[in-house]
Structure formats: structure tokens, C-alpha cells
């Protein structure tokens, strides 16, 4: 595999990946009382790589490739989270409808809601942990000058 010699090119390739983790800083600032718009926090993992890729892609093919790879991965994660949310919503409505049709027990709905929230919460938690681990791994590879391809990525940008 061809490795990139220029430290600047490798740095920008690495930053294409690491900028996706800027949401962590926003969440921490929000926790400490600095208010952000929720939509900005939700999509900052896409905004960081997008800005770097748009400004630096013409400087070197390595930066272009790593920027597209990072964006594809972040867009894929967003798609997966959106689909999981829809599945969660549909599952919740269907199961609550069955419970309401058979009984009038609010306690059963509450218990079901708790179970579904735990399942959905763990799924999102695993998605976030996967994002952090894979982004750090990709950043290290990029800084070493090696091309990295994320697993389970939909290729929106070719």
C-alpha cells in the first residue's frame, strides 16, 4: 500500500476523521451550561468532516479520499440511527395498540415503553461507541499515511 510522505497531507487526512468527534465537545459544553441548538449538536459529526473536505480536497488525492470516506461513514451512521428510530417508533405504536386493544392497563404500556427505551438506548450507545472507536482507528491510519475504509459504510460519495 502506498503511504503518504507529507506530514501536512497526513494531518489533514487525520483531521477529516477526527473532526467527526467534535460533537463530544458540544455535548460537554451543553452539560456545563452552554446552550447549543439541538440540531447543530445532532449534525456536527457531519459538519466537521464536510468543511475540511470541501476546503482541502483539491490539495491532495489522499485528503479527498479520506474526507469522502469520513463523510460516507458519518452519513451512514446517521441513516442507521434514523432507521432505528423509525423502527422503534413503529414497534412502540404497534405493541401499544395491541395492549390497548386487549386491556386498559396503563402499567403494561409503561413497562413496555421502559423495555423498548432500554433496547433503543443500548442500540444507540453501541452505535456511538462504534463511531468513536472506528473514527480513532481511522485517524491513526490516516496519520500514518494509510488509506482506511470504514466497515458497514454506504458509499454516498464516490
Secondary structure, DSSP 8 states (H G I E B T S, - for coil): ------HHHHHHHHHHHHGGGHHHHHHHHHHTT----HHHHHHHHHHHHHHHHHHHTTT-HHHHHHHHHHHHHHHHHHHHHHHHHHHHHHHHHHHHHHHHHH---HHHHHHHHHHHHHHHHHHHHHHHHHHHHHHHHHHHHHHTT-----TT---S--
